[in-house]
């Protein structure tokens, strides 16, 4: 009996030891999985962007509260511009959706479609999205971030965004340092930019003239573009008309020096950006190269006197 009891105790100890090893192994896997997810949340966007904001350029965010606004933070000049857009604004939605009131766009395709719609409507890049439905306005959100150093932390688990945690914390720190007199708010509904109209069914809408709209977007210009003043050519390498003119408007609103808009002699599937290495070149790659891969320009596709060439491919037909 003593021998059997000894053997039984030894086996129980081995089983307990094995169970503990398995338990520790499972806990280790769970911890490793959590660490990977947390690290990805810091540096990898949950949206469709192929780059992360490093603070070298302005960042423009579509903000959804009780309405839609665009917040532009300029880290070089430490200023903030908030553009409030009435819900009734009639906008063309990319991707073949037709035209809708702005309030309806989010329901069509969530954040990515709102960003693309605003970029096309305003002629400025929209880098990220924040769904802050709990806040009254974008201005209230900015005030909250400036007044309370820790206030942004409560949003990390409550809002929807395609910013990484690292990008949001960097944005929060930047906004906190902006002086009150460097915060500008533009309400398109009160800036004599939009015109009231009615749809055939009697629905009241606001229409915008792009020229008048561009006149109030000077605060969206990026200091890097202005300082470098690189000459830029924009070519349409598709069969869709007016594509080069449409996106040249965006570059111009950024402060870019567009000297050529024309059709390319050949058609391209993917957009290409080529030219002199510079901050302007880097930013244009972020905006226009959708897959994040810079392919060398095809020989013979284009020859221009501009320092930087943007060749718009078929991936921009529905943008």
GUKEDO-885938 format. One record per atom (N, C-alpha, C, O): x, z, y; residue in one letter. Coordinates in steps of 0.05 Angstrom, whole numbers, padded with zeros to 5 digits, always signed. Example, Ala and Ser with C-alpha at 12.3 -4.5 7.8 and 13.67 -1.06 7.14 Angstrom:
REM residues 2
+00264+00156-00114A +00246+00156-00090A +00264+00156-00066A +00285+00169-00066A +00257+00142-00045S +00273+00143-00021S +00258+00157+00001S +00268+00161+00023S 
This chain:
REM residues 319
+00016+00000-00024X +00000+00000+00000X +00017+00000+00025X +00012-00016+00043X +00037+00018+00027X +00054+00018+00051X +00066-00010+00056X +00068-00019+00079X +00074-00023+00034X +00087-00050+00037X +00066-00070+00048X +00072-00085+00066X +00041-00069+00037X +00020-00087+00046X +00013-00082+00075X +00008-00100+00091X +00011-00056+00082X +00004-00049+00110X +00026-00059+00129X +00020-00069+00151X +00051-00056+00120X +00073-00066+00137X +00071-00096+00141X +00074-00106+00164X +00065-00110+00119X +00063-00139+00121X +00039-00147+00139X +00041-00166+00155X +00017-00133+00137X -00007-00138+00153X -00001-00134+00182X -00009-00150+00199X +00013-00112+00189X +00020-00106+00217X +00038-00128+00228X +00036-00136+00251X +00057-00136+00211X +00076-00157+00220X +00061-00183+00226X +00067-00196+00245X +00042-00190+00208X +00027-00215+00213X +00009-00213+00238X +00006-00232+00253X -00003-00189+00241X -00019-00185+00266X -00002-00189+00291X -00011-00201+00310X +00022-00177+00291X +00040-00179+00314X +00047-00209+00319X +00049-00218+00342X +00052-00223+00297X +00059-00252+00300X +00035-00267+00312X +00039-00285+00329X +00011-00261+00302X -00013-00274+00312X -00017-00268+00342X -00024-00286+00358X -00014-00242+00349X -00017-00234+00377X +00004-00248+00395X -00002-00258+00417X +00029-00249+00385X +00050-00262+00400X +00044-00291+00404X +00048-00302+00426X +00035-00305+00382X +00028-00333+00384X +00005-00338+00404X +00005-00357+00419X -00015-00320+00402X -00038-00322+00421X -00029-00319+00450X -00038-00334+00467X -00011-00300+00455X +00000-00296+00482X +00015-00320+00491X +00013-00329+00515X +00031-00332+00473X +00046-00356+00481X +00027-00379+00488X +00031-00393+00508X +00006-00383+00471X -00013-00404+00477X -00027-00399+00504X -00031-00417+00520X -00035-00373+00508X -00049-00366+00533X -00031-00371+00557X -00040-00383+00577X -00006-00363+00556X +00013-00368+00578X +00017-00398+00582X +00019-00407+00605X +00018-00413+00560X +00021-00442+00563X -00003-00455+00577X +00000-00472+00594X -00027-00445+00570X -00052-00456+00583X -00052-00448+00613X -00058-00465+00630X -00045-00423+00618X -00044-00414+00646X -00024-00431+00662X -00028-00438+00685X -00001-00436+00649X +00020-00452+00662X +00010-00480+00669X +00016-00491+00690X -00005-00492+00649X -00016-00519+00654X -00036-00519+00677X -00036-00537+00694X -00053-00498+00678X -00073-00496+00699X -00059-00493+00726X -00066-00506+00746X -00039-00476+00727X -00024-00471+00752X -00010-00497+00761X -00010-00504+00784X +00002-00511+00742X +00016-00536+00748X -00003-00557+00759X +00002-00571+00778X -00027-00559+00746X -00047-00577+00755X -00057-00571+00784X -00060-00588+00800X -00061-00545+00789X -00069-00536+00816X -00047-00542+00836X -00053-00551+00858X -00022-00537+00829X +00000-00542+00847X +00002-00572+00854X +00006-00579+00877X -00002-00589+00834X -00001-00618+00839X -00023-00627+00857X -00019-00642+00876X -00048-00617+00852X -00070-00624+00869X -00066-00614+00897X -00072-00628+00916X -00056-00589+00900X -00051-00579+00927X -00030-00595+00942X -00033-00600+00965X -00008-00601+00928X +00013-00617+00940X +00003-00645+00949X +00009-00654+00970X -00014-00657+00931X -00025-00683+00939X -00043-00680+00963X -00044-00698+00980X -00058-00658+00965X -00076-00655+00988X -00060-00652+01014X -00070-00658+01035X -00035-00642+01012X -00018-00640+01035X -00009-00667+01045X -00008-00671+01069X -00001-00684+01027X +00013-00708+01035X -00001-00734+01027X +00007-00755+01036X -00023-00734+01011X -00035-00758+01002X -00064-00758+01012X -00079-00740+01006X -00071-00779+01026X -00098-00781+01037X -00118-00787+01015X -00112-00801+00995X -00142-00776+01018X -00164-00781+00999X -00179-00807+01005X -00197-00815+00991X -00172-00820+01028X -00185-00844+01036X -00169-00869+01028X -00155-00869+01008X -00173-00890+01044X -00161-00916+01037X -00137-00923+01054X -00127-00945+01052X -00126-00904+01069X -00103-00910+01086X -00078-00912+01068X -00075-00898+01049X -00060-00930+01076X -00035-00933+01061X -00012-00920+01075X +00012-00924+01068X -00017-00903+01095X +00004-00889+01110X -00006-00862+01118X -00030-00857+01118X +00012-00844+01126X +00003-00819+01137X +00014-00816+01165X +00035-00827+01172X -00001-00802+01182X +00007-00799+01210X +00030-00780+01213X +00028-00757+01204X +00052-00790+01225X +00076-00773+01227X +00080-00763+01256X +00101-00751+01262X +00061-00768+01274X +00063-00758+01301X +00079-00777+01320X +00083-00770+01343X +00088-00800+01310X +00103-00819+01327X +00085-00836+01344X +00093-00846+01365X +00060-00838+01335X +00041-00855+01350X +00015-00840+01356X +00011-00818+01346X -00002-00852+01373X -00028-00840+01377X -00043-00840+01350X -00038-00856+01332X -00062-00822+01347X -00080-00822+01324X -00108-00822+01335X -00116-00806+01352X -00124-00841+01325X -00152-00844+01333X -00170-00837+01309X -00166-00847+01287X -00188-00819+01314X -00206-00809+01293X -00235-00814+01299X -00244-00808+01321X -00249-00824+01279X -00278-00825+01281X -00289-00797+01274X -00283-00786+01253X -00304-00785+01292X -00314-00758+01287X -00345-00759+01286X -00358-00768+01304X -00355-00748+01265X -00384-00747+01261X -00394-00718+01265X -00387-00701+01249X -00408-00714+01286X -00421-00688+01290X -00452-00694+01291X -00463-00705+01273X -00465-00686+01313X -00493-00693+01316X -00495-00723+01324X -00516-00735+01323X -00472-00735+01332X -00470-00763+01338X -00442-00772+01330X -00427-00758+01317X -00435-00797+01337X -00409-00808+01330X -00392-00810+01355X -00401-00820+01376X -00367-00801+01353X -00348-00803+01375X -00321-00813+01363X -00317-00812+01339X -00304-00822+01381X -00277-00828+01374X -00258-00810+01390X -00259-00810+01415X -00241-00795+01376X -00222-00777+01389X -00194-00790+01387X -00185-00797+01365X -00181-00793+01410X -00154-00804+01410X -00135-00782+01420X -00138-00772+01442X -00115-00775+01403X -00095-00756+01411X -00069-00770+01415X -00059-00784+01397X -00058-00768+01439X -00033-00781+01447X -00011-00759+01447X -00009-00744+01466X +00006-00758+01426X +00026-00737+01424X +00049-00740+01444X +00062-00720+01451X +00055-00764+01453X +00077-00769+01472X +00070-00757+01499X +00086-00744+01512X +00046-00763+01508X +00037-00754+01535X +00020-00728+01533X +00011-00718+01554X +00016-00718+01509X +00001-00694+01504X -00026-00695+01519X -00032-00678+01536X -00042-00714+01511X -00069-00716+01523X -00089-00724+01501X -00082-00735+01480X -00114-00719+01507X -00136-00725+01489X -00157-00741+01503X -00164-00734+01526X -00167-00762+01490X -00189-00777+01501X -00212-00776+01481X -00208-00782+01457X -00236-00769+01490X -00259-00768+01472X -00279-00789+01482X -00288-00789+01505X -00285-00808+01465X -00304-00829+01472X -00330-00824+01457X -00331-00826+01432X -00351-00818+01472X -00377-00812+01460X -00394-00838+01460X -00397-00851+01481X -00405-00845+01437X -00420-00870+01434X -00449-00864+01427X -00453-00850+01407X -00468-00873+01442X -00496-00867+01435X -00504-00877+01408X -00494-00898+01398X -00521-00862+01394X -00530-00869+01367X -00544-00896+01367X -00544-00910+01346X -00556-00904+01389X -00572-00929+01390X -00555-00953+01395X -00565-00976+01396X -00529-00950+01397X -00511-00973+01402X -00513-00992+01378X -00510-00984+01355X -00518-01017+01385X -00521-01038+01364X -00494-01050+01358X -00481-01061+01375X -00485-01047+01333X -00458-01055+01325X -00459-01073+01301X -00476-01071+01284X -00440-01091+01300X -00437-01109+01276X -00421-01094+01256X -00398-01085+01261X -00431-01092+01232X -00418-01077+01210X -00403-01096+01192X -00415-01115+01182X -00377-01092+01188X -00361-01110+01171X -00371-01110+01142X -00386-01092+01134X -00362-01130+01127X -00369-01131+01099X -00395-01145+01093X -00405-01143+01070X -00407-01159+01112X -00431-01173+01108X -00457-01157+01110X -00478-01165+01100X -00455-01133+01123X -00479-01116+01125X -00497-01124+01148X -00519-01114+01150X -00487-01141+01166X -00503-01149+01189X -00499-01129+01212X -00479-01115+01213X -00519-01127+01230X -00517-01109+01253X -00537-01086+01250X -00560-01089+01241X -00528-01062+01258X -00544-01038+01255X -00539-01020+01280X -00520-01023+01294X -00558-01001+01283X -00552-00980+01302X -00530-00962+01291X -00529-00958+01267X -00513-00952+01308X -00490-00937+01299X -00498-00913+01282X -00484-00906+01263X -00520-00900+01288X -00529-00877+01272X -00533-00883+01243X -00532-00865+01226X -00538-00908+01236X -00544-00916+01208X -00520-00924+01192X -00522-00927+01168X -00497-00928+01205X -00474-00939+01191X -00463-00921+01170X -00455-00930+01148X -00462-00895+01175X -00451-00876+01156X -00465-00877+01129X -00453-00874+01108X -00492-00881+01130X -00507-00882+01106X -00503-00907+01089X -00509-00908+01066X -00491-00928+01102X -00486-00953+01088X -00462-00951+01070X -00462-00962+01048X -00441-00939+01080X -00416-00939+01065X -00397-00916+01070X -00373-00918+01065X -00408-00895+01080X -00392-00871+01085X -00370-00875+01105X -00372-00893+01123X -00348-00861+01103X -00328-00859+01124X -00314-00886+01129X -00310-00894+01152X -00306-00899+01108X -00290-00924+01111X -00304-00945+01127X -00292-00958+01144X -00330-00947+01123X -00346-00967+01137X -00349-00959+01167X -00350-00977+01184X -00352-00934+01172X -00354-00924+01200X -00328-00931+01214X -00329-00940+01237X -00305-00926+01202X -00279-00931+01214X -00276-00961+01220X -00269-00969+01242X -00282-00978+01200X -00279-01007+01204X -00298-01017+01226X -00291-01034+01242X -00323-01006+01226X -00342-01015+01246X -00333-01008+01274X -00335-01024+01293X -00323-00983+01278X -00314-00974+01304X -00289-00990+01313X -00286-00996+01337X -00271-00995+01295X -00247-01010+01301X -00254-01038+01311X -00242-01048+01330X -00273-01051+01298X -00282-01077+01306X -00297-01077+01332X -00293-01094+01349X -00314-01057+01336X -00331-01055+01360X -00314-01048+01385X -00317-01061+01406X -00296-01029+01382X -00280-01020+01405X -00255-01036+01409X -00245-01038+01432X -00245-01048+01388X -00219-01062+01391X -00196-01042+01392X -00177-01047+01407X -00198-01020+01377X -00175-01001+01375X -00174-00993+01345X -00194-00992+01332X -00150-00987+01336X -00149-00977+01308X -00161-00950+01305X -00158-00933+01322X -00175-00946+01282X -00186-00920+01276X -00172-00910+01251X -00177-00921+01229X -00156-00889+01254X -00138-00881+01232X -00150-00861+01213X -00141-00860+01190X -00170-00847+01221X -00180-00826+01203X -00209-00819+01210X -00220-00829+01229X -00220-00801+01193X -00249-00794+01196X -00252-00764+01192X -00240-00753+01173X -00268-00752+01208X -00275-00723+01205X -00305-00721+01206X -00318-00728+01226X -00317-00710+01185X -00345-00704+01185X -00349-00675+01191X -00345-00657+01174X -00356-00670+01217X -00359-00642+01226X -00388-00637+01234X -00394-00629+01257X -00406-00642+01215X -00435-00641+01221X -00443-00613+01231X -00465-00610+01243X -00426-00593+01227X -00433-00566+01236X -00428-00562+01266X -00438-00543+01277X -00412-00580+01278X -00406-00577+01306X -00426-00593+01323X -00437-00613+01314X -00429-00585+01348X -00448-00598+01366X -00437-00624+01376X -00451-00644+01379X -00411-00625+01381X -00398-00649+01392X -00369-00649+01387X -00358-00628+01379X -00356-00671+01391X -00327-00673+01388X -00313-00655+01408X -00292-00643+01402X -00324-00654+01432X -00312-00637+01453X -00313-00607+01445X -00294-00592+01450X -00335-00599+01432X -00336-00571+01422X -00315-00566+01401X -00303-00544+01400X -00310-00585+01384X -00290-00583+01363X -00262-00580+01375X -00246-00563+01367X -00256-00596+01396X -00230-00594+01409X -00227-00567+01423X -00206-00555+01421X -00248-00558+01436X -00247-00532+01450X -00242-00509+01430X -00226-00491+01435X -00255-00511+01407X -00251-00491+01387X -00222-00490+01377X -00211-00469+01373X -00211-00514+01372X -00183-00515+01362X -00163-00504+01383X -00143-00492+01376X -00169-00509+01409X -00151-00500+01430X -00152-00470+01435X -00132-00458+01442X -00176-00459+01431X -00180-00431+01438X -00171-00411+01417X -00162-00389+01423X -00173-00419+01392X -00167-00401+01369X -00145-00414+01352X -00150-00434+01339X -00121-00402+01351X -00099-00414+01336X -00105-00417+01306X -00094-00434+01293X -00123-00400+01295X -00129-00401+01266X -00156-00414+01260X -00164-00414+01237X -00169-00424+01281X -00196-00434+01276X -00197-00458+01258X -00216-00461+01243X -00177-00475+01259X -00177-00499+01243X -00176-00493+01213X -00185-00510+01197X -00166-00470+01205X -00163-00464+01177X -00190-00462+01162X -00191-00469+01139X -00210-00453+01176X -00236-00450+01163X -00248-00478+01155X -00266-00479+01138X -00239-00499+01168X -00250-00525+01163X -00238-00538+01138X -00249-00557+01128X -00215-00528+01129X -00201-00542+01108X -00217-00546+01083X -00214-00565+01068X -00235-00527+01078X -00252-00529+01053X -00281-00536+01059X -00297-00538+01041X -00287-00541+01085X -00316-00545+01092X -00322-00573+01102X -00345-00581+01102X -00302-00588+01112X -00309-00614+01123X -00300-00636+01105X -00285-00632+01086X -00309-00660+01110X -00301-00684+01096X -00282-00700+01114X -00288-00705+01137X -00260-00708+01103X -00240-00722+01118X -00222-00739+01100X -00220-00733+01076X -00210-00759+01111X -00189-00774+01096X -00162-00767+01106X -00142-00780+01099X -00160-00747+01123X -00134-00736+01131X -00123-00718+01109X -00138-00705+01095X -00097-00717+01106X -00085-00698+01089X -00085-00671+01103X -00089-00669+01127X -00081-00649+01087X -00079-00623+01099X -00057-00622+01120X -00060-00610+01141X -00034-00634+01113X -00011-00634+01131X -00018-00649+01157X -00010-00639+01178X -00032-00671+01155X -00039-00686+01179X -00058-00670+01197X -00055-00669+01221X -00078-00656+01184X -00097-00641+01199X -00083-00617+01213X -00089-00612+01237X -00066-00603+01199X -00052-00581+01212X -00034-00590+01235X -00032-00577+01255X -00021-00613+01231X -00005-00624+01253X -00022-00632+01277X -00015-00627+01300X -00046-00644+01271X -00064-00650+01292X -00074-00625+01306X -00076-00625+01331X -00081-00605+01291X -00090-00580+01303X -00070-00567+01321X -00077-00558+01343X -00044-00567+01313X -00023-00556+01330X -00019-00573+01355X -00014-00562+01376X -00022-00599+01352X -00019-00616+01375X -00041-00612+01396X -00036-00609+01419X -00066-00611+01386X -00089-00607+01403X -00087-00580+01417X -00094-00578+01441X -00077-00560+01403X -00075-00533+01415X -00057-00532+01439X -00060-00515+01457X -00038-00551+01440X -00018-00550+01462X -00026-00567+01486X -00011-00568+01506X -00049-00581+01484X -00057-00599+01506X -00070-00582+01528X -00088-00566+01523X -00061-00587+01553X -00073-00573+01576X -00101-00582+01581X -00109-00605+01574X -00118-00565+01593X -00146-00571+01597X -00149-00596+01615X -00169-00611+01612X -00130-00600+01634X -00133-00622+01652X -00123-00649+01640X -00122-00669+01654X -00114-00648+01615X -00106-00672+01601X -00125-00680+01579X -00119-00695+01561X -00150-00670+01582X -00171-00677+01563X -00192-00693+01578X -00204-00684+01597X -00196-00718+01569X -00214-00736+01583X -00238-00743+01564X -00234-00748+01540X -00261-00743+01576X -00285-00749+01560X -00300-00772+01573X -00306-00772+01597X -00306-00793+01557X -00320-00817+01567X -00346-00819+01551X -00345-00820+01527X -00367-00821+01565X -00394-00824+01553X -00403-00853+01558X -00410-00859+01581X -00403-00869+01538X -00410-00897+01542X -00438-00901+01552X -00445-00920+01565X -00455-00882+01545X -00483-00883+01554X -00487-00879+01584X -00507-00886+01595X -00466-00868+01597X -00467-00862+01625X -00446-00876+01642X -00443-00871+01665X -00431-00893+01629X -00408-00906+01643X -00414-00935+01652X -00396-00950+01659X -00439-00942+01652X -00447-00969+01661X -00434-00991+01644X -00428-01012+01654X -00429-00985+01619X -00416-01003+01601X -00437-01016+01582X -00435-01040+01575X -00456-01000+01574X -00477-01010+01555X -00502-01019+01570X -00508-01009+01591X -00516-01038+01558X -00541-01047+01569X -00564-01042+01550X -00561-01046+01525X -00586-01033+01560X -00610-01028+01543X -00624-01054+01537X -00628-01071+01554X -00630-01057+01511X -00645-01080+01502X -00665-01072+01480X -00666-01048+01473X -00680-01090+01471X -00699-01085+01449X -00697-01106+01427X -00693-01129+01433X -00699-01096+01403X -00700-01115+01380X -00728-01127+01378X -00746-01117+01391X -00731-01148+01363X -00758-01161+01360X -00780-01141+01352X -00803-01145+01358X -00772-01120+01337X -00793-01101+01328X -00798-01079+01348X -00813-01060+01343X -00785-01081+01372X -00789-01062+01393X -00770-01039+01393X -00771-01022+01412X -00752-01037+01374X -00732-01016+01373X -00713-01018+01397X -00701-01040+01402X -00709-00996+01411X -00691-00997+01434X -00662-00993+01425X -00656-00976+01408X -00644-01009+01436X -00616-01009+01428X -00599-01011+01453X -00608-01017+01475X -00573-01005+01450X -00553-01010+01470X -00535-01032+01461X -00525-01032+01438X -00530-01051+01479X -00511-01073+01473X -00486-01069+01491X -00488-01057+01513X -00463-01078+01482X -00438-01075+01497X -00425-01102+01502X -00423-01118+01483X -00415-01107+01526X -00399-01130+01532X -00370-01122+01526X -00360-01103+01539X -00356-01135+01507X -00328-01127+01501X -00309-01126+01525X -00292-01108+01526X -00313-01143+01544X -00295-01143+01568X -00299-01117+01584X -00280-01104+01591X -00325-01110+01588X -00330-01085+01603X -00323-01061+01586X -00314-01041+01597X -00326-01063+01560X -00318-01041+01543X -00288-01036+01544X -00279-01014+01546X -00272-01058+01543X -00243-01056+01543X -00233-01043+01569X -00212-01031+01570X -00249-01046+01590X -00240-01035+01616X -00238-01005+01617X -00225-00994+01635X -00251-00991+01598X -00250-00962+01598X -00233-00951+01575X -00232-00927+01570X -00218-00969+01562X -00202-00961+01539X -00173-00959+01544X -00156-00958+01526X -00165-00957+01570X -00137-00956+01576X -00123-00931+01565X -00099-00931+01560X -00138-00909+01562X -00127-00885+01551X -00120-00887+01521X -00107-00869+01510X -00129-00908+01508X -00123-00912+01480X -00097-00927+01476X -00088-00931+01453X -00084-00936+01498X -00059-00951+01495X -00037-00932+01484X -00037-00908+01491X -00020-00942+01468X +00001-00926+01455X +00027-00929+01471X +00036-00951+01476X +00039-00906+01479X +00064-00907+01495X +00086-00924+01482X +00102-00936+01496X +00087-00924+01455X +00108-00939+01441X +00105-00969+01447X +00126-00983+01451X +00081-00979+01447X +00076-01008+01453X +00084-01014+01482X +00098-01034+01487X +00076-00997+01500X +00081-01002+01528X +00111-01001+01534X +00122-01018+01549X +00125-00981+01523X +00153-00978+01528X +00170-01001+01517X +00188-01010+01530X +00164-01010+01493X +00180-01031+01481X +00172-01059+01491X +00190-01076+01493X +00147-01063+01498X +00138-01088+01509X +00147-01112+01492X +00156-01132+01503X +00144-01110+01467X +00151-01132+01449X +00131-01155+01451X +00107-01150+01453X +00141-01179+01451X +00122-01202+01450X +00111-01206+01422X +00126-01204+01402X +00085-01210+01421X +00071-01211+01395X +00054-01236+01393X +00041-01244+01412X +00056-01249+01370X +00039-01272+01364X +00020-01265+01342X +00027-01252+01322X -00005-01274+01344X -00026-01268+01324X -00036-01295+01314X -00046-01311+01330X -00034-01300+01288X -00042-01325+01276X -00064-01321+01256X -00064-01302+01241X -00083-01339+01256X -00105-01339+01237X -00097-01356+01213X -00097-01381+01215X -00092-01344+01190X -00084-01358+01166X -00108-01360+01147X -00104-01360+01123X -00132-01362+01158X -00156-01365+01142X -00173-01388+01154X -00165-01400+01174X -00196-01393+01142X -00215-01412+01153X -00236-01400+01171X -00253-01414+01182X -00235-01374+01175X -00255-01361+01192X -00247-01364+01221X -00225-01356+01229X -00265-01375+01238X -00258-01379+01266X -00255-01353+01282X -00268-01333+01275X -00239-01355+01303X -00236-01333+01323X -00224-01307+01312X -00225-01287+01325X -00212-01308+01288X -00201-01284+01276X -00177-01274+01292X -00173-01250+01297X -00160-01293+01301X -00136-01285+01316X -00143-01272+01342X -00131-01252+01351X -00163-01284+01356X -00172-01273+01382X -00183-01245+01379X -00179-01227+01395X -00199-01241+01357X -00211-01215+01352X -00190-01193+01350X -00193-01172+01363X -00170-01197+01334X -00150-01176+01329X -00128-01175+01350X -00115-01155+01352X -00125-01197+01365X -00107-01196+01388X -00118-01176+01409X -00103-01163+01423X -00145-01175+01411X -00158-01156+01429X -00149-01127+01422X -00143-01112+01440X -00149-01121+01396X -00141-01094+01388X -00112-01088+01396X -00106-01067+01407X -00094-01107+01392X -00066-01103+01399X -00063-01100+01429X -00047-01083+01438X -00078-01116+01444X -00077-01114+01473X -00087-01086+01483X -00075-01075+01501X -00108-01076+01470X -00118-01050+01478X -00099-01028+01472X -00100-01006+01484X -00081-01033+01453X -00059-01013+01447X -00037-01015+01467X -00018-00998+01466X -00037-01034+01484X -00016-01038+01503X +00004-01060+01495X +00025-01063+01507X -00003-01074+01473X +00015-01095+01463X +00015-01120+01480X -00005-01126+01494X +00037-01134+01480X +00041-01158+01496X +00037-01183+01478X +00056-01195+01468X +00011-01191+01476X +00004-01214+01459X +00009-01240+01475X -00004-01243+01496X +00027-01257+01466X +00033-01282+01481X +00022-01307+01467X +00020-01328+01479X +00014-01304+01442X +00004-01327+01427X -00019-01319+01409X -00017-01298+01395X -00041-01334+01410X -00062-01332+01389X -00068-01361+01380X -00074-01378+01397X -00065-01365+01355X -00068-01393+01345X -00074-01393+01315X -00074-01371+01302X -00080-01416+01304X -00084-01419+01276X -00058-01425+01262X -00041-01439+01272X -00054-01413+01238X -00030-01418+01223X -00033-01444+01207X -00055-01452+01200X -00011-01458+01202X -00013-01484+01188X -00020-01481+01159X -00030-01500+01147X -00016-01457+01147X -00023-01452+01119X -00041-01429+01117X -00043-01412+01134X -00055-01427+01094X -00073-01405+01089X -00059-01384+01073X -00043-01390+01055X -00065-01359+01079X -00053-01336+01064X -00074-01318+01053X -00096-01315+01065X -00069-01307+01029X -00087-01288+01017X -00085-01261+01030X -00105-01248+01036X -00060-01252+01035X -00056-01225+01046X -00042-01227+01073X -00026-01245+01078X -00050-01209+01091X -00039-01209+01118X -00009-01202+01117X +00000-01185+01101X +00006-01214+01134X +00035-01209+01136X +00043-01202+01165X +00031-01212+01184X +00062-01184+01167X +00074-01177+01193X +00104-01180+01191X +00116-01169+01173X +00115-01195+01209X +00144-01200+01208X +00155-01199+01236X +00141-01202+01256X +00182-01195+01238X +00194-01195+01264X +00215-01173+01267X +00224-01162+01248X +00221-01166+01292X +00241-01147+01298X +00232-01118+01291X +00210-01110+01296X +00251-01104+01278X +00245-01076+01271X +00243-01059+01297X +00261-01060+01314X +00221-01045+01299X +00216-01029+01323X +00192-01011+01317X +00180-01012+01296X +00186-00993+01336X +00163-00976+01334X +00137-00993+01334X +00119-00988+01319X +00137-01014+01351X +00114-01032+01351X +00110-01045+01325X +00087-01047+01315X +00131-01055+01313X +00130-01068+01287X +00120-01048+01265X +00103-01056+01249X +00129-01024+01266X +00121-01004+01246X +00091-00998+01249X +00077-00996+01229X +00081-00995+01273X +00053-00989+01278X +00035-01013+01269X +00014-01009+01258X +00044-01037+01275X +00028-01061+01267X +00027-01063+01237X +00006-01072+01226X +00048-01056+01223X +00047-01055+01194X +00026-01035+01184X +00011-01041+01165X +00026-01012+01196X +00006-00992+01188X -00022-01002+01191X -00039-00998+01174X -00027-01016+01214X -00054-01025+01220X -00063-01048+01203X -00086-01049+01193X -00046-01068+01199X -00054-01093+01188X -00048-01098+01159X -00061-01114+01146X -00027-01085+01148X -00020-01090+01120X -00036-01070+01103X -00028-01047+01100X -00058-01080+01091X -00077-01062+01078X -00067-01050+01053X -00075-01027+01046X -00049-01064+01038X -00040-01052+01013X -00014-01037+01016X -00004-01026+00996X -00004-01035+01040X +00021-01020+01045X +00046-01034+01036X +00068-01023+01039X +00044-01058+01025X +00067-01072+01015X +00074-01095+01035X +00058-01112+01041X +00099-01094+01045X +00108-01115+01063X +00122-01137+01048X +00144-01133+01039X +00109-01160+01046X +00122-01182+01033X +00136-01199+01053X +00126-01202+01076X +00159-01211+01047X +00172-01228+01066X +00155-01252+01072X +00142-01263+01054X +00154-01261+01097X +00137-01283+01104X +00144-01309+01089X +00168-01314+01086X +00124-01323+01080X +00130-01348+01066X +00144-01368+01085X +00136-01371+01108X +00165-01380+01075X +00180-01399+01091X +00162-01423+01098X +00147-01433+01082X +00164-01430+01123X +00148-01453+01133X +00120-01446+01141X +00106-01464+01152X +00111-01421+01137X +00084-01415+01145X +00082-01414+01176X +00062-01424+01187X +00102-01403+01189X +00100-01400+01218X +00127-01400+01230X +00147-01391+01218X +00128-01410+01254X +00153-01408+01270X +00144-01404+01299X +00130-01422+01310X +00151-01382+01311X +00142-01376+01338X +00164-01363+01354X +00184-01354+01343X +00160-01363+01380X +00180-01351+01398X +00175-01321+01402X +00190-01308+01417X +00154-01311+01390X +00148-01282+01393X +00167-01265+01377X +00178-01274+01357X +00171-01240+01386X +00189-01222+01372X +00176-01211+01347X +00189-01204+01328X +00149-01209+01347X +00134-01200+01323X +00111-01219+01318X +00097-01226+01337X +00107-01226+01293X +00085-01244+01285X +00066-01229+01266X +00075-01217+01247X +00041-01232+01272X +00019-01221+01254X +00004-01245+01243X -00008-01260+01259X +00005-01249+01217X -00009-01271+01204X -00033-01260+01189X -00029-01247+01168X -00057-01264+01198X -00081-01253+01187X -00090-01269+01162X -00096-01292+01165X -00090-01256+01139X -00098-01269+01114X -00127-01265+01107X -00142-01253+01123X -00134-01273+01083X -00162-01272+01074X -00172-01243+01071X -00196-01238+01071X -00153-01224+01069X -00161-01196+01066X -00174-01186+01093X -00185-01164+01093X -00172-01201+01114X -00184-01194+01140X -00209-01209+01147X -00221-01205+01168X -00218-01226+01129X -00242-01242+01135X -00267-01224+01138X -00283-01230+01155X -00269-01203+01123X -00293-01186+01124X -00288-01160+01139X -00303-01141+01138X -00266-01159+01154X -00260-01135+01170X -00275-01136+01197X -00272-01117+01213X 
